[in-house]
């Protein structure tokens, strides 16, 4: 199967009794990046709750952060911002990724791509399933 040209993927890679290790990958037509994060056991459902029902209007904007930029903590960082691009309901997704300085040299990345509200609804449903099953992937694409 051919991978879509743009997207945002969250994959459970390291389930533990105290955390859920996730890999976040973002890619657009020209660039790609990823980070590993030690997420809380409920981070995916909290993220899903934050973006659920987006957008409610043309001024709606939602943001969520995974991990921390603090180098004294293990794991990477990711911020995701959804915003309306116009009154027609076109959605922009902006993602900032930073990996754990202990694993790699510092290399922050910032990407953006477009999606649609129906794709966000499917992504929210899949995020909750990944958290519940502690395995699999959730993908947001156009």
C-alpha positions in Angstrom: 0.0 0.0 0.0 1.3 3.4 -0.9 1.7 5.9 2.0 -0.3 9.1 1.7 1.6 12.3 0.8 0.8 14.1 4.0 -0.1 13.0 7.5 0.4 12.6 11.2 0.8 9.2 12.8 0.7 8.1 16.4 1.9 4.5 17.0 2.1 2.6 20.3 5.6 1.2 20.5 6.3 0.5 24.2 3.4 -0.3 26.5 4.4 -0.3 30.1 2.4 -0.4 33.4 3.4 3.2 34.1 3.3 4.8 30.6 2.6 4.3 27.0 5.6 4.7 24.7 4.5 6.3 21.5 6.2 7.3 18.2 4.8 10.3 16.5 5.6 10.8 12.8 4.7 13.7 10.7 5.2 14.1 7.0 4.2 16.4 4.1 5.0 16.4 0.4 8.6 17.3 1.0 9.7 16.6 4.6 9.3 14.0 7.4 10.2 13.7 11.0 9.5 11.6 14.1 10.0 11.5 17.9 9.5 9.0 20.6 7.6 10.1 23.7 6.8 8.5 27.1 3.2 9.4 27.2 0.9 9.2 30.2 -1.6 6.3 30.2 -4.4 8.6 29.3 -2.6 11.1 26.9 -4.1 9.7 23.8 -7.7 10.0 25.1 -6.9 13.5 26.4 -5.6 14.5 23.0 -8.6 12.9 21.3 -10.9 14.9 23.7 -9.1 18.2 22.8 -9.5 17.8 19.1 -12.9 16.0 19.1 -15.6 17.9 17.1 -13.1 20.2 15.5 -14.0 22.7 14.1 -17.0 24.3 15.7 -16.6 27.5 13.7 -14.2 29.3 11.4 -12.3 30.8 14.4 -11.8 27.5 16.2 -8.2 26.5 17.1 -7.0 23.6 19.2 -3.6 22.8 20.5 -2.1 19.8 22.4 1.4 19.0 23.6 3.0 15.6 24.2 6.2 15.2 26.3 8.4 18.1 27.3 11.2 20.2 26.0 12.9 19.9 29.4 16.2 18.0 28.8 16.1 16.6 32.3 13.2 14.3 31.2 13.5 11.3 28.9 11.6 11.3 25.6 10.8 13.8 23.0 8.3 16.6 22.5 5.5 17.2 20.1 3.0 20.1 19.7 0.0 19.8 17.5 -2.2 22.8 16.5 -5.4 22.5 14.4 -6.8 25.7 13.0 -9.4 26.7 10.4 -7.8 28.1 7.2 -11.0 29.7 5.9 -14.8 29.9 6.4 -15.3 26.9 4.2 -14.0 24.5 6.9 -10.6 23.7 5.5 -8.4 22.6 8.3 -4.6 23.2 8.8 -2.5 21.0 11.0 0.8 22.3 12.3 3.2 20.0 14.1 6.4 20.7 15.9 8.7 17.7 16.8 11.8 17.5 18.9 13.5 14.2 19.8 15.2 13.3 23.0 18.7 14.9 23.1 20.0 11.8 24.8 19.3 9.6 21.7 20.1 12.0 18.9 21.6 15.4 18.2 19.0 18.2 18.7 17.0 18.6 15.5 13.6 20.3 15.9 11.2 20.0 12.9 8.1 21.9 12.0 5.5 20.7 9.4 2.1 21.6 8.3 -0.5 20.0 6.1 -4.2 20.2 5.3 -7.0 17.8 6.3 -10.8 17.8 6.7 -13.2 17.5 9.7 -14.3 13.9 8.7 -10.6 12.8 8.8 -10.2 14.3 12.3 -13.3 12.4 13.5 -11.8 9.1 12.2 -8.5 9.9 13.8 -10.1 10.7 17.2 -11.9 7.3 17.2 -8.7 5.5 16.3 -6.6 7.3 19.0 -9.0 6.0 21.7 -8.7 2.5 20.3 -4.9 2.6 20.3 -4.9 3.8 23.9 -7.4 1.1 25.0 -5.6 -1.7 23.2 -2.1 -0.3 23.9 -1.1 -1.1 20.4 -1.5 -0.1 16.8 -1.5 3.3 15.0 -3.8 6.2 14.5 -3.3 8.2 11.3 -4.6 11.6 10.3 -4.5 12.3 6.6 -6.5 14.2 4.1 
